[in-house]
């Protein structure tokens, strides 16, 4: 990393299924000249030929954290973009199992993301074998808002299609980064 990790700003791209999180994370990372942390669960689930278990969710939790930690040293310009976070594990555990493992809940209090971009559900659904709930997008949008509000997390809801969506995300991120810079001076 060009500068010390002490001031690394972690931008998390989150939201319901099929809202363009992965593309957004990649585009933002490219714009800021840094790396992005891919969604670990996509690779994990690609080879899973059965229903998810709570153990799978824990495996994805630990895998996402390990992947993020491994990429932090490669971050440039004091920015790391995360294609989702382990908060997704809480959302899915609550939905699928009506409970979330304690280790995940404890991590919510100790692992920090500086800013969240909550992707809106205004994009058309794109079918994918790893997506499960096209009929619950509005529900999950409300869940994400509630989770971020519970964390008192700074976030912006990002709407729009194509380049407009990216420009909205970029504008929100630049405004946040400018605010962080002014606070640290």
N, C-alpha and C positions, 0 to 999 in steps of 0.2 A: 504494500500500500504506500502511496506517495507520502502520506502523513500518518501520524500516530492514530491508532484505533480508538483512542480516548474520546474522540469527537465523532465517531461513526454514527451516522443517522440511518436508522433502519426504516425503510418505507415498505409497508405490507399491503399487498394487493389481495383483497379478500372479497367474498360474496358467494351467492348461490351458484349452483352449477350452470354452465353454459352462459357465462357473462363476460367472457373474454379476458379472464385473469392472466392466463399464461402469456398470451400475445402482449397484453399491456405491460406485464413485468419485463418481458424481453425488450420491448420498445423503450421503456423508461430507462432500463439499464444501459442500453445502447446510447440513448441521448446523454446520459450523465457519464458515459465513459467508464462504466463499472460492470461488475458481474451481477447476476441475479441468482437467487436460490430457487431451483425448480421445486415443484410439488412432489415430494418423496412418495406420497401415496399413489400417484399415477403409476409409477414403475412397480411399486409393491403389489398393487391390485391387478396389474396386467397379467400376472401369472397365477392369480388366485381363481380357482375353479370351484368355489363353494361360497356359501354365505359368510359375510364378515363375522368375526367373533370379537369379543372385548380384547382378547389377546392380540388380534390383528391390529386393533386400534392402538394398543400400547406399543406394538412394534413400529407402527407408523409414527407415533409420537416421538419415540426415541430416534428413529431414522431421520425425521425432519430436523430435529435439534442437532444431530450429528452432522447432517449435510450442511446446515446453516453454519455451524462452528467451523467446518472445514473450508468454507468459502470466505469467511470474514477476512482472513489474511490477504485474499486476492482483491478485495474491494478497493476501488480507486475513488479519488475526489471526495473522500469521507462519506460516501453513500453506498448502501447495500439495499438492493431491491429484492423483496421476498415474494415469490409467487405462492401466496397463502402463508399461513403460519400454523402452529400446532393448535391454535384456537379452533381450527376446523375439526380437530379430534373431539373437542368438547361438544361442538354442534352435532356431530354425527353420533357420538355416544349417547347424548341426551335423547336424540331422536330414535335411534335404533334399540337402545338398551335401557332407557329411562334412568341412567346413572352415568357418572363420569368418574374414572379412577382418581383417587386422591392425589397421586403424583401429578396428574394433569392440572388439577385445580390448584395445587401448590405452585406449579410453574407459572400460572397466570399472575400470581402476585410477585414473582421474582424475575421473570424474563420480559424484557421491555422492548416494545416497538415504538418508535417516535411518532409515526403518522400512518394512518390507514386510509387506503382508497377503497371504498366500498362500491363494487361494481353493481350498477343497477340492472334490473331485469328487462330493460327495454330492447335488448337484442333478441332476435328470434332464436328459439331452441334449436341447437344442433345436436342431432343424435350421435351418441358415442357409447360403445359397450361399457364404459366405466361411469356412465351417468345413469342415475336411477329414478329421479323424481321430477319429470317435466311438469306434472300437475301441481307441484308444491312450491313453485318458485316464489310466489307472493308470501307464503308462509315462511320460507327460509330467509327472504329479505327482511321480514320483521324479526326473525330470530337473530340475524346478524346485527341489526340495529340495536336490539335489546342487549346483546352480548357486549357490543362496543360501548354502549351507554353505561352498562354495569361496570366496565373497566375504567370509566371516565376517559376513554381514549379519544384523542383528537382524530377526527375523520371527516372526509368529504364523500358524498355520494356522487359517483361519476356516471353520467348518462351520455347518450349520443351514439352515433353509428360511425364506424370507420375512423377517418382522420379527425372528425369532430370529437369523438370519444377520447382519442389520444390527446388532442389539444386541451380538452377539459381536464384530463388527469394531469397533464404537464403544468397547466396554469395553477391548479390547486397545489401541486407539489412545489412549484417555484415560490408561490406565496408562503407556504409553510416554511421552506428553507430560508426565505428572506426574514421571516419572523424569528426563526431560531438564531440567525446571524445577529439580528438586532438585539436579541435578549442576551447574547453572550458578549456583547461589547460593553 
